[in-house]
Amino acid sequence: MLQAMEFQKPVVVPNIGLIGKRVFENHLGLTYKHKKYDEFKKVVYKMQNEYYNFIPYTITFYKSFSKEDIFKRLDLMQEINKYK
C-alpha cells in the first residue's frame, strides 16, 4: 500500500484486515467484499471515475510516514511529556 501511495496512487483492496480498515478510514481508495469478483469489478470501474478524489488523502497519509513528520511528532510528544 505504501508503494502505491508513494506514487500518489489510490488502491482497491478487500474490506478485511488492517489494510482494508486503513484504506476505508483514511480514504486511500476503495474496498470491496472479499472474494466477491462482481463487486471487485464494480469498484475498479468506480475507481476509474473517482480516482482524483483520493489523491489528496493518499498524499497526506503517505507524508505522515516521512522522517520529518515522525520527528515532528516525537518533538511534540517530548514537549507534552515535559509538562507532566
PDB file with one MODEL, atoms N, CA, C and O in Angstrom:
MODEL        1
ATOM      1  N   MET A   1       0.827  -1.183   0.000  1.00  0.00           N
ATOM      2  CA  MET A   1       0.000   0.000   0.000  1.00  0.00           C
ATOM      3  C   MET A   1       0.870   1.245   0.000  1.00  0.00           C
ATOM      4  O   MET A   1       0.593   2.192  -0.737  1.00  0.00           O
ATOM      5  N   LEU A   2       1.926   1.259   0.822  1.00  0.00           N
ATOM      6  CA  LEU A   2       2.791   2.442   0.855  1.00  0.00           C
ATOM      7  C   LEU A   2       3.466   2.676  -0.489  1.00  0.00           C
ATOM      8  O   LEU A   2       3.688   3.823  -0.875  1.00  0.00           O
ATOM      9  N   GLN A   3       3.796   1.604  -1.206  1.00  0.00           N
ATOM     10  CA  GLN A   3       4.412   1.778  -2.514  1.00  0.00           C
ATOM     11  C   GLN A   3       3.458   2.479  -3.472  1.00  0.00           C
ATOM     12  O   GLN A   3       3.881   3.333  -4.251  1.00  0.00           O
ATOM     13  N   ALA A   4       2.190   2.131  -3.424  1.00  0.00           N
ATOM     14  CA  ALA A   4       1.205   2.791  -4.285  1.00  0.00           C
ATOM     15  C   ALA A   4       1.065   4.258  -3.904  1.00  0.00           C
ATOM     16  O   ALA A   4       1.005   5.126  -4.774  1.00  0.00           O
ATOM     17  N   MET A   5       1.013   4.533  -2.606  1.00  0.00           N
ATOM     18  CA  MET A   5       0.849   5.919  -2.157  1.00  0.00           C
ATOM     19  C   MET A   5       2.067   6.769  -2.471  1.00  0.00           C
ATOM     20  O   MET A   5       1.945   7.973  -2.695  1.00  0.00           O
ATOM     21  N   GLU A   6       3.234   6.154  -2.489  1.00  0.00           N
ATOM     22  CA  GLU A   6       4.450   6.899  -2.820  1.00  0.00           C
ATOM     23  C   GLU A   6       4.320   7.552  -4.193  1.00  0.00           C
ATOM     24  O   GLU A   6       4.883   8.620  -4.434  1.00  0.00           O
ATOM     25  N   PHE A   7       3.583   6.913  -5.084  1.00  0.00           N
ATOM     26  CA  PHE A   7       3.371   7.441  -6.426  1.00  0.00           C
ATOM     27  C   PHE A   7       1.985   8.066  -6.576  1.00  0.00           C
ATOM     28  O   PHE A   7       1.483   8.221  -7.689  1.00  0.00           O
ATOM     29  N   GLN A   8       1.373   8.422  -5.447  1.00  0.00           N
ATOM     30  CA  GLN A   8       0.072   9.092  -5.390  1.00  0.00           C
ATOM     31  C   GLN A   8      -1.023   8.281  -6.078  1.00  0.00           C
ATOM     32  O   GLN A   8      -1.856   8.829  -6.801  1.00  0.00           O
ATOM     33  N   LYS A   9      -1.011   6.988  -5.848  1.00  0.00           N
ATOM     34  CA  LYS A   9      -1.998   6.091  -6.440  1.00  0.00           C
ATOM     35  C   LYS A   9      -2.929   5.558  -5.363  1.00  0.00           C
ATOM     36  O   LYS A   9      -2.470   4.898  -4.431  1.00  0.00           O
ATOM     37  N   PRO A  10      -4.224   5.828  -5.466  1.00  0.00           N
ATOM     38  CA  PRO A  10      -5.164   5.198  -4.544  1.00  0.00           C
ATOM     39  C   PRO A  10      -5.234   3.702  -4.837  1.00  0.00           C
ATOM     40  O   PRO A  10      -4.830   3.254  -5.910  1.00  0.00           O
ATOM     41  N   VAL A  11      -5.740   2.945  -3.896  1.00  0.00           N
ATOM     42  CA  VAL A  11      -5.737   1.487  -4.017  1.00  0.00           C
ATOM     43  C   VAL A  11      -7.147   0.917  -3.973  1.00  0.00           C
ATOM     44  O   VAL A  11      -8.084   1.565  -3.507  1.00  0.00           O
ATOM     45  N   VAL A  12      -7.277  -0.299  -4.464  1.00  0.00           N
ATOM     46  CA  VAL A  12      -8.502  -1.094  -4.360  1.00  0.00           C
ATOM     47  C   VAL A  12      -8.099  -2.360  -3.617  1.00  0.00           C
ATOM     48  O   VAL A  12      -7.259  -3.127  -4.088  1.00  0.00           O
ATOM     49  N   VAL A  13      -8.708  -2.572  -2.449  1.00  0.00           N
ATOM     50  CA  VAL A  13      -8.345  -3.712  -1.607  1.00  0.00           C
ATOM     51  C   VAL A  13      -9.602  -4.355  -1.030  1.00  0.00           C
ATOM     52  O   VAL A  13     -10.651  -3.714  -0.961  1.00  0.00           O
ATOM     53  N   PRO A  14      -9.502  -5.631  -0.612  1.00  0.00           N
ATOM     54  CA  PRO A  14     -10.637  -6.255   0.069  1.00  0.00           C
ATOM     55  C   PRO A  14     -10.901  -5.557   1.410  1.00  0.00           C
ATOM     56  O   PRO A  14      -9.991  -4.993   2.016  1.00  0.00           O
ATOM     57  N   ASN A  15     -12.127  -5.603   1.849  1.00  0.00           N
ATOM     58  CA  ASN A  15     -12.521  -4.900   3.082  1.00  0.00           C
ATOM     59  C   ASN A  15     -12.232  -5.719   4.339  1.00  0.00           C
ATOM     60  O   ASN A  15     -13.008  -5.688   5.293  1.00  0.00           O
ATOM     61  N   ILE A  16     -11.135  -6.439   4.340  1.00  0.00           N
ATOM     62  CA  ILE A  16     -10.766  -7.237   5.510  1.00  0.00           C
ATOM     63  C   ILE A  16      -9.381  -6.827   5.992  1.00  0.00           C
ATOM     64  O   ILE A  16      -8.585  -6.272   5.234  1.00  0.00           O
ATOM     65  N   GLY A  17      -9.112  -7.102   7.232  1.00  0.00           N
ATOM     66  CA  GLY A  17      -7.781  -6.873   7.776  1.00  0.00           C
ATOM     67  C   GLY A  17      -7.433  -5.409   7.973  1.00  0.00           C
ATOM     68  O   GLY A  17      -8.246  -4.511   7.759  1.00  0.00           O
ATOM     69  N   LEU A  18      -6.201  -5.209   8.386  1.00  0.00           N
ATOM     70  CA  LEU A  18      -5.718  -3.868   8.695  1.00  0.00           C
ATOM     71  C   LEU A  18      -5.650  -2.982   7.463  1.00  0.00           C
ATOM     72  O   LEU A  18      -5.983  -1.799   7.532  1.00  0.00           O
ATOM     73  N   ILE A  19      -5.221  -3.539   6.336  1.00  0.00           N
ATOM     74  CA  ILE A  19      -5.127  -2.715   5.128  1.00  0.00           C
ATOM     75  C   ILE A  19      -6.507  -2.244   4.697  1.00  0.00           C
ATOM     76  O   ILE A  19      -6.681  -1.071   4.368  1.00  0.00           O
ATOM     77  N   GLY A  20      -7.479  -3.128   4.694  1.00  0.00           N
ATOM     78  CA  GLY A  20      -8.842  -2.728   4.350  1.00  0.00           C
ATOM     79  C   GLY A  20      -9.364  -1.646   5.278  1.00  0.00           C
ATOM     80  O   GLY A  20     -10.019  -0.700   4.838  1.00  0.00           O
ATOM     81  N   LYS A  21      -9.072  -1.789   6.561  1.00  0.00           N
ATOM     82  CA  LYS A  21      -9.508  -0.795   7.546  1.00  0.00           C
ATOM     83  C   LYS A  21      -8.834   0.553   7.293  1.00  0.00           C
ATOM     84  O   LYS A  21      -9.497   1.590   7.294  1.00  0.00           O
ATOM     85  N   ARG A  22      -7.523   0.540   7.076  1.00  0.00           N
ATOM     86  CA  ARG A  22      -6.802   1.799   6.841  1.00  0.00           C
ATOM     87  C   ARG A  22      -7.263   2.492   5.565  1.00  0.00           C
ATOM     88  O   ARG A  22      -7.434   3.711   5.542  1.00  0.00           O
ATOM     89  N   VAL A  23      -7.462   1.725   4.518  1.00  0.00           N
ATOM     90  CA  VAL A  23      -7.916   2.311   3.256  1.00  0.00           C
ATOM     91  C   VAL A  23      -9.276   2.962   3.449  1.00  0.00           C
ATOM     92  O   VAL A  23      -9.492   4.094   3.015  1.00  0.00           O
ATOM     93  N   PHE A  24     -10.186   2.259   4.091  1.00  0.00           N
ATOM     94  CA  PHE A  24     -11.535   2.788   4.299  1.00  0.00           C
ATOM     95  C   PHE A  24     -11.525   4.016   5.206  1.00  0.00           C
ATOM     96  O   PHE A  24     -12.114   5.042   4.865  1.00  0.00           O
ATOM     97  N   GLU A  25     -10.863   3.921   6.350  1.00  0.00           N
ATOM     98  CA  GLU A  25     -10.898   5.007   7.336  1.00  0.00           C
ATOM     99  C   GLU A  25     -10.131   6.250   6.895  1.00  0.00           C
ATOM    100  O   GLU A  25     -10.458   7.360   7.316  1.00  0.00           O
ATOM    101  N   ASN A  26      -9.115   6.077   6.052  1.00  0.00           N
ATOM    102  CA  ASN A  26      -8.295   7.217   5.638  1.00  0.00           C
ATOM    103  C   ASN A  26      -8.573   7.668   4.209  1.00  0.00           C
ATOM    104  O   ASN A  26      -7.859   8.519   3.678  1.00  0.00           O
ATOM    105  N   HIS A  27      -9.603   7.107   3.585  1.00  0.00           N
ATOM    106  CA  HIS A  27      -9.998   7.488   2.218  1.00  0.00           C
ATOM    107  C   HIS A  27      -8.836   7.341   1.231  1.00  0.00           C
ATOM    108  O   HIS A  27      -8.579   8.230   0.419  1.00  0.00           O
ATOM    109  N   LEU A  28      -8.139   6.206   1.316  1.00  0.00           N
ATOM    110  CA  LEU A  28      -6.968   5.970   0.475  1.00  0.00           C
ATOM    111  C   LEU A  28      -7.315   5.212  -0.798  1.00  0.00           C
ATOM    112  O   LEU A  28      -6.438   4.906  -1.606  1.00  0.00           O
ATOM    113  N   GLY A  29      -8.575   4.916  -0.968  1.00  0.00           N
ATOM    114  CA  GLY A  29      -9.031   4.173  -2.136  1.00  0.00           C
ATOM    115  C   GLY A  29     -10.378   3.548  -1.829  1.00  0.00           C
ATOM    116  O   GLY A  29     -11.132   4.041  -0.990  1.00  0.00           O
ATOM    117  N   LEU A  30     -10.667   2.468  -2.514  1.00  0.00           N
ATOM    118  CA  LEU A  30     -11.953   1.796  -2.349  1.00  0.00           C
ATOM    119  C   LEU A  30     -11.749   0.362  -1.878  1.00  0.00           C
ATOM    120  O   LEU A  30     -10.724  -0.261  -2.154  1.00  0.00           O
ATOM    121  N   THR A  31     -12.740  -0.140  -1.168  1.00  0.00           N
ATOM    122  CA  THR A  31     -12.710  -1.524  -0.709  1.00  0.00           C
ATOM    123  C   THR A  31     -13.885  -2.290  -1.319  1.00  0.00           C
ATOM    124  O   THR A  31     -14.884  -1.702  -1.732  1.00  0.00           O
ATOM    125  N   TYR A  32     -13.740  -3.583  -1.362  1.00  0.00           N
ATOM    126  CA  TYR A  32     -14.799  -4.461  -1.861  1.00  0.00           C
ATOM    127  C   TYR A  32     -14.888  -5.680  -0.949  1.00  0.00           C
ATOM    128  O   TYR A  32     -13.954  -5.983  -0.206  1.00  0.00           O
ATOM    129  N   LYS A  33     -16.015  -6.368  -1.014  1.00  0.00           N
ATOM    130  CA  LYS A  33     -16.192  -7.568  -0.192  1.00  0.00           C
ATOM    131  C   LYS A  33     -15.239  -8.660  -0.672  1.00  0.00           C
ATOM    132  O   LYS A  33     -15.148  -8.953  -1.864  1.00  0.00           O
ATOM    133  N   HIS A  34     -14.548  -9.241   0.270  1.00  0.00           N
ATOM    134  CA  HIS A  34     -13.557 -10.280  -0.004  1.00  0.00           C
ATOM    135  C   HIS A  34     -14.158 -11.436  -0.803  1.00  0.00           C
ATOM    136  O   HIS A  34     -15.226 -11.945  -0.463  1.00  0.00           O
ATOM    137  N   LYS A  35     -13.479 -11.840  -1.845  1.00  0.00           N
ATOM    138  CA  LYS A  35     -13.850 -12.964  -2.713  1.00  0.00           C
ATOM    139  C   LYS A  35     -15.134 -12.723  -3.510  1.00  0.00           C
ATOM    140  O   LYS A  35     -15.774 -13.676  -3.953  1.00  0.00           O
ATOM    141  N   LYS A  36     -15.509 -11.471  -3.693  1.00  0.00           N
ATOM    142  CA  LYS A  36     -16.700 -11.135  -4.484  1.00  0.00           C
ATOM    143  C   LYS A  36     -16.241 -10.461  -5.777  1.00  0.00           C
ATOM    144  O   LYS A  36     -16.064  -9.244  -5.823  1.00  0.00           O
ATOM    145  N   TYR A  37     -16.051 -11.262  -6.822  1.00  0.00           N
ATOM    146  CA  TYR A  37     -15.496 -10.761  -8.074  1.00  0.00           C
ATOM    147  C   TYR A  37     -16.377  -9.694  -8.711  1.00  0.00           C
ATOM    148  O   TYR A  37     -15.858  -8.706  -9.232  1.00  0.00           O
ATOM    149  N   ASP A  38     -17.698  -9.867  -8.682  1.00  0.00           N
ATOM    150  CA  ASP A  38     -18.594  -8.868  -9.280  1.00  0.00           C
ATOM    151  C   ASP A  38     -18.438  -7.515  -8.596  1.00  0.00           C
ATOM    152  O   ASP A  38     -18.410  -6.477  -9.258  1.00  0.00           O
ATOM    153  N   GLU A  39     -18.337  -7.531  -7.279  1.00  0.00           N
ATOM    154  CA  GLU A  39     -18.151  -6.278  -6.548  1.00  0.00           C
ATOM    155  C   GLU A  39     -16.774  -5.678  -6.851  1.00  0.00           C
ATOM    156  O   GLU A  39     -16.636  -4.461  -6.974  1.00  0.00           O
ATOM    157  N   PHE A  40     -15.770  -6.529  -6.969  1.00  0.00           N
ATOM    158  CA  PHE A  40     -14.431  -6.059  -7.320  1.00  0.00           C
ATOM    159  C   PHE A  40     -14.459  -5.316  -8.657  1.00  0.00           C
ATOM    160  O   PHE A  40     -13.875  -4.239  -8.781  1.00  0.00           O
ATOM    161  N   LYS A  41     -15.137  -5.888  -9.653  1.00  0.00           N
ATOM    162  CA  LYS A  41     -15.230  -5.234 -10.967  1.00  0.00           C
ATOM    163  C   LYS A  41     -15.901  -3.868 -10.851  1.00  0.00           C
ATOM    164  O   LYS A  41     -15.434  -2.893 -11.439  1.00  0.00           O
ATOM    165  N   LYS A  42     -16.994  -3.797 -10.094  1.00  0.00           N
ATOM    166  CA  LYS A  42     -17.699  -2.521  -9.927  1.00  0.00           C
ATOM    167  C   LYS A  42     -16.803  -1.477  -9.265  1.00  0.00           C
ATOM    168  O   LYS A  42     -16.793  -0.311  -9.660  1.00  0.00           O
ATOM    169  N   VAL A  43     -16.056  -1.908  -8.259  1.00  0.00           N
ATOM    170  CA  VAL A  43     -15.178  -0.985  -7.537  1.00  0.00           C
ATOM    171  C   VAL A  43     -14.050  -0.491  -8.442  1.00  0.00           C
ATOM    172  O   VAL A  43     -13.671   0.678  -8.375  1.00  0.00           O
ATOM    173  N   VAL A  44     -13.518  -1.366  -9.281  1.00  0.00           N
ATOM    174  CA  VAL A  44     -12.461  -0.946 -10.212  1.00  0.00           C
ATOM    175  C   VAL A  44     -13.010   0.093 -11.187  1.00  0.00           C
ATOM    176  O   VAL A  44     -12.351   1.101 -11.446  1.00  0.00           O
ATOM    177  N   TYR A  45     -14.191  -0.134 -11.724  1.00  0.00           N
ATOM    178  CA  TYR A  45     -14.802   0.852 -12.623  1.00  0.00           C
ATOM    179  C   TYR A  45     -15.082   2.163 -11.894  1.00  0.00           C
ATOM    180  O   TYR A  45     -14.879   3.246 -12.444  1.00  0.00           O
ATOM    181  N   LYS A  46     -15.549   2.056 -10.657  1.00  0.00           N
ATOM    182  CA  LYS A  46     -15.806   3.259  -9.863  1.00  0.00           C
ATOM    183  C   LYS A  46     -14.506   4.025  -9.618  1.00  0.00           C
ATOM    184  O   LYS A  46     -14.486   5.254  -9.676  1.00  0.00           O
ATOM    185  N   MET A  47     -13.429   3.302  -9.348  1.00  0.00           N
ATOM    186  CA  MET A  47     -12.139   3.949  -9.117  1.00  0.00           C
ATOM    187  C   MET A  47     -11.687   4.722 -10.350  1.00  0.00           C
ATOM    188  O   MET A  47     -11.099   5.796 -10.225  1.00  0.00           O
ATOM    189  N   GLN A  48     -11.954   4.192 -11.527  1.00  0.00           N
ATOM    190  CA  GLN A  48     -11.572   4.889 -12.750  1.00  0.00           C
ATOM    191  C   GLN A  48     -12.229   6.267 -12.828  1.00  0.00           C
ATOM    192  O   GLN A  48     -11.633   7.212 -13.344  1.00  0.00           O
ATOM    193  N   ASN A  49     -13.448   6.380 -12.321  1.00  0.00           N
ATOM    194  CA  ASN A  49     -14.177   7.652 -12.369  1.00  0.00           C
ATOM    195  C   ASN A  49     -13.891   8.565 -11.185  1.00  0.00           C
ATOM    196  O   ASN A  49     -14.046   9.781 -11.296  1.00  0.00           O
ATOM    197  N   GLU A  50     -13.478   8.001 -10.055  1.00  0.00           N
ATOM    198  CA  GLU A  50     -13.290   8.793  -8.837  1.00  0.00           C
ATOM    199  C   GLU A  50     -11.837   8.866  -8.396  1.00  0.00           C
ATOM    200  O   GLU A  50     -11.550   9.284  -7.275  1.00  0.00           O
ATOM    201  N   TYR A  51     -10.939   8.472  -9.248  1.00  0.00           N
ATOM    202  CA  TYR A  51      -9.509   8.387  -8.935  1.00  0.00           C
ATOM    203  C   TYR A  51      -8.974   9.645  -8.261  1.00  0.00           C
ATOM    204  O   TYR A  51      -8.315   9.562  -7.225  1.00  0.00           O
ATOM    205  N   TYR A  52      -9.250  10.794  -8.834  1.00  0.00           N
ATOM    206  CA  TYR A  52      -8.658  12.041  -8.348  1.00  0.00           C
ATOM    207  C   TYR A  52      -9.191  12.476  -6.982  1.00  0.00           C
ATOM    208  O   TYR A  52      -8.554  13.286  -6.310  1.00  0.00           O
ATOM    209  N   ASN A  53     -10.324  11.963  -6.567  1.00  0.00           N
ATOM    210  CA  ASN A  53     -10.855  12.310  -5.244  1.00  0.00           C
ATOM    211  C   ASN A  53      -9.972  11.795  -4.111  1.00  0.00           C
ATOM    212  O   ASN A  53      -9.976  12.364  -3.019  1.00  0.00           O
ATOM    213  N   PHE A  54      -9.225  10.738  -4.353  1.00  0.00           N
ATOM    214  CA  PHE A  54      -8.431  10.101  -3.305  1.00  0.00           C
ATOM    215  C   PHE A  54      -6.999  10.623  -3.211  1.00  0.00           C
ATOM    216  O   PHE A  54      -6.325  10.396  -2.207  1.00  0.00           O
ATOM    217  N   ILE A  55      -6.536  11.310  -4.234  1.00  0.00           N
ATOM    218  CA  ILE A  55      -5.130  11.721  -4.274  1.00  0.00           C
ATOM    219  C   ILE A  55      -4.734  12.604  -3.089  1.00  0.00           C
ATOM    220  O   ILE A  55      -3.691  12.343  -2.490  1.00  0.00           O
ATOM    221  N   PRO A  56      -5.504  13.638  -2.713  1.00  0.00           N
ATOM    222  CA  PRO A  56      -5.089  14.442  -1.547  1.00  0.00           C
ATOM    223  C   PRO A  56      -4.951  13.608  -0.271  1.00  0.00           C
ATOM    224  O   PRO A  56      -4.049  13.847   0.532  1.00  0.00           O
ATOM    225  N   TYR A  57      -5.835  12.640  -0.086  1.00  0.00           N
ATOM    226  CA  TYR A  57      -5.767  11.791   1.103  1.00  0.00           C
ATOM    227  C   TYR A  57      -4.526  10.902   1.074  1.00  0.00           C
ATOM    228  O   TYR A  57      -3.869  10.714   2.098  1.00  0.00           O
ATOM    229  N   THR A  58      -4.206  10.352  -0.109  1.00  0.00           N
ATOM    230  CA  THR A  58      -3.028   9.487  -0.188  1.00  0.00           C
ATOM    231  C   THR A  58      -1.750  10.274   0.058  1.00  0.00           C
ATOM    232  O   THR A  58      -0.826   9.775   0.701  1.00  0.00           O
ATOM    233  N   ILE A  59      -1.692  11.497  -0.447  1.00  0.00           N
ATOM    234  CA  ILE A  59      -0.501  12.331  -0.228  1.00  0.00           C
ATOM    235  C   ILE A  59      -0.334  12.627   1.255  1.00  0.00           C
ATOM    236  O   ILE A  59       0.759  12.473   1.801  1.00  0.00           O
ATOM    237  N   THR A  60      -1.407  13.049   1.907  1.00  0.00           N
ATOM    238  CA  THR A  60      -1.349  13.385   3.331  1.00  0.00           C
ATOM    239  C   THR A  60      -0.967  12.168   4.169  1.00  0.00           C
ATOM    240  O   THR A  60      -0.119  12.265   5.056  1.00  0.00           O
ATOM    241  N   PHE A  61      -1.586  11.035   3.892  1.00  0.00           N
ATOM    242  CA  PHE A  61      -1.296   9.825   4.656  1.00  0.00           C
ATOM    243  C   PHE A  61       0.143   9.383   4.445  1.00  0.00           C
ATOM    244  O   PHE A  61       0.825   9.020   5.403  1.00  0.00           O
ATOM    245  N   TYR A  62       0.612   9.408   3.206  1.00  0.00           N
ATOM    246  CA  TYR A  62       1.988   8.989   2.919  1.00  0.00           C
ATOM    247  C   TYR A  62       2.994   9.902   3.607  1.00  0.00           C
ATOM    248  O   TYR A  62       3.995   9.433   4.149  1.00  0.00           O
ATOM    249  N   LYS A  63       2.731  11.204   3.587  1.00  0.00           N
ATOM    250  CA  LYS A  63       3.651  12.147   4.232  1.00  0.00           C
ATOM    251  C   LYS A  63       3.747  11.908   5.732  1.00  0.00           C
ATOM    252  O   LYS A  63       4.762  12.241   6.345  1.00  0.00           O
ATOM    253  N   SER A  64       2.716  11.342   6.328  1.00  0.00           N
ATOM    254  CA  SER A  64       2.761  11.090   7.771  1.00  0.00           C
ATOM    255  C   SER A  64       3.820  10.051   8.128  1.00  0.00           C
ATOM    256  O   SER A  64       4.170   9.906   9.299  1.00  0.00           O
ATOM    257  N   PHE A  65       4.334   9.328   7.135  1.00  0.00           N
ATOM    258  CA  PHE A  65       5.388   8.344   7.358  1.00  0.00           C
ATOM    259  C   PHE A  65       6.771   8.892   7.028  1.00  0.00           C
ATOM    260  O   PHE A  65       7.765   8.172   7.121  1.00  0.00           O
ATOM    261  N   SER A  66       6.837  10.161   6.642  1.00  0.00           N
ATOM    262  CA  SER A  66       8.139  10.737   6.306  1.00  0.00           C
ATOM    263  C   SER A  66       8.971  10.922   7.571  1.00  0.00           C
ATOM    264  O   SER A  66       8.435  11.082   8.667  1.00  0.00           O
ATOM    265  N   LYS A  67      10.255  10.896   7.402  1.00  0.00           N
ATOM    266  CA  LYS A  67      11.180  11.066   8.528  1.00  0.00           C
ATOM    267  C   LYS A  67      10.914  12.402   9.228  1.00  0.00           C
ATOM    268  O   LYS A  67      10.912  12.474  10.457  1.00  0.00           O
ATOM    269  N   GLU A  68      10.694  13.446   8.446  1.00  0.00           N
ATOM    270  CA  GLU A  68      10.466  14.769   9.023  1.00  0.00           C
ATOM    271  C   GLU A  68       9.213  14.803   9.885  1.00  0.00           C
ATOM    272  O   GLU A  68       9.218  15.361  10.982  1.00  0.00           O
ATOM    273  N   ASP A  69       8.136  14.201   9.380  1.00  0.00           N
ATOM    274  CA  ASP A  69       6.882  14.211  10.129  1.00  0.00           C
ATOM    275  C   ASP A  69       6.992  13.377  11.399  1.00  0.00           C
ATOM    276  O   ASP A  69       6.450  13.752  12.438  1.00  0.00           O
ATOM    277  N   ILE A  70       7.680  12.267  11.320  1.00  0.00           N
ATOM    278  CA  ILE A  70       7.861  11.423  12.507  1.00  0.00           C
ATOM    279  C   ILE A  70       8.636  12.183  13.578  1.00  0.00           C
ATOM    280  O   ILE A  70       8.278  12.134  14.754  1.00  0.00           O
ATOM    281  N   PHE A  71       9.702  12.889  13.177  1.00  0.00           N
ATOM    282  CA  PHE A  71      10.475  13.657  14.152  1.00  0.00           C
ATOM    283  C   PHE A  71       9.659  14.810  14.735  1.00  0.00           C
ATOM    284  O   PHE A  71       9.812  15.134  15.913  1.00  0.00           O
ATOM    285  N   LYS A  72       8.801  15.430  13.935  1.00  0.00           N
ATOM    286  CA  LYS A  72       7.931  16.487  14.462  1.00  0.00           C
ATOM    287  C   LYS A  72       7.017  15.933  15.554  1.00  0.00           C
ATOM    288  O   LYS A  72       6.828  16.558  16.598  1.00  0.00           O
ATOM    289  N   ARG A  73       6.453  14.747  15.298  1.00  0.00           N
ATOM    290  CA  ARG A  73       5.567  14.139  16.296  1.00  0.00           C
ATOM    291  C   ARG A  73       6.333  13.752  17.552  1.00  0.00           C
ATOM    292  O   ARG A  73       5.824  13.902  18.663  1.00  0.00           O
ATOM    293  N   LEU A  74       7.546  13.256  17.381  1.00  0.00           N
ATOM    294  CA  LEU A  74       8.361  12.912  18.551  1.00  0.00           C
ATOM    295  C   LEU A  74       8.712  14.155  19.361  1.00  0.00           C
ATOM    296  O   LEU A  74       8.672  14.124  20.591  1.00  0.00           O
ATOM    297  N   ASP A  75       9.057  15.248  18.680  1.00  0.00           N
ATOM    298  CA  ASP A  75       9.348  16.505  19.376  1.00  0.00           C
ATOM    299  C   ASP A  75       8.130  16.990  20.145  1.00  0.00           C
ATOM    300  O   ASP A  75       8.249  17.451  21.281  1.00  0.00           O
ATOM    301  N   LEU A  76       6.959  16.886  19.529  1.00  0.00           N
ATOM    302  CA  LEU A  76       5.725  17.299  20.188  1.00  0.00           C
ATOM    303  C   LEU A  76       5.458  16.432  21.411  1.00  0.00           C
ATOM    304  O   LEU A  76       5.043  16.941  22.452  1.00  0.00           O
ATOM    305  N   MET A  77       5.694  15.124  21.293  1.00  0.00           N
ATOM    306  CA  MET A  77       5.487  14.224  22.431  1.00  0.00           C
ATOM    307  C   MET A  77       6.441  14.562  23.572  1.00  0.00           C
ATOM    308  O   MET A  77       6.047  14.527  24.737  1.00  0.00           O
ATOM    309  N   GLN A  78       7.679  14.885  23.251  1.00  0.00           N
ATOM    310  CA  GLN A  78       8.638  15.271  24.288  1.00  0.00           C
ATOM    311  C   GLN A  78       8.189  16.555  24.972  1.00  0.00           C
ATOM    312  O   GLN A  78       8.296  16.687  26.191  1.00  0.00           O
ATOM    313  N   GLU A  79       7.693  17.487  24.193  1.00  0.00           N
ATOM    314  CA  GLU A  79       7.221  18.760  24.747  1.00  0.00           C
ATOM    315  C   GLU A  79       6.037  18.529  25.688  1.00  0.00           C
ATOM    316  O   GLU A  79       5.972  19.122  26.764  1.00  0.00           O
ATOM    317  N   ILE A  80       5.119  17.683  25.289  1.00  0.00           N
ATOM    318  CA  ILE A  80       3.950  17.379  26.124  1.00  0.00           C
ATOM    319  C   ILE A  80       4.383  16.681  27.407  1.00  0.00           C
ATOM    320  O   ILE A  80       3.904  17.019  28.490  1.00  0.00           O
ATOM    321  N   ASN A  81       5.286  15.709  27.292  1.00  0.00           N
ATOM    322  CA  ASN A  81       5.738  14.956  28.467  1.00  0.00           C
ATOM    323  C   ASN A  81       6.547  15.814  29.433  1.00  0.00           C
ATOM    324  O   ASN A  81       6.644  15.487  30.615  1.00  0.00           O
ATOM    325  N   LYS A  82       7.114  16.881  28.956  1.00  0.00           N
ATOM    326  CA  LYS A  82       7.894  17.769  29.807  1.00  0.00           C
ATOM    327  C   LYS A  82       7.011  18.411  30.882  1.00  0.00           C
ATOM    328  O   LYS A  82       7.486  18.728  31.973  1.00  0.00           O
ATOM    329  N   TYR A  83       5.729  18.598  30.569  1.00  0.00           N
ATOM    330  CA  TYR A  83       4.820  19.272  31.492  1.00  0.00           C
ATOM    331  C   TYR A  83       4.005  18.309  32.343  1.00  0.00           C
ATOM    332  O   TYR A  83       3.125  18.739  33.089  1.00  0.00           O
ATOM    333  N   LYS A  84       4.279  17.041  32.246  1.00  0.00           N
ATOM    334  CA  LYS A  84       3.520  16.063  33.053  1.00  0.00           C
ATOM    335  C   LYS A  84       4.160  15.867  34.398  1.00  0.00           C
ATOM    336  O   LYS A  84       3.664  15.086  35.210  1.00  0.00           O
TER     337      LYS A  84
ENDMDL
END
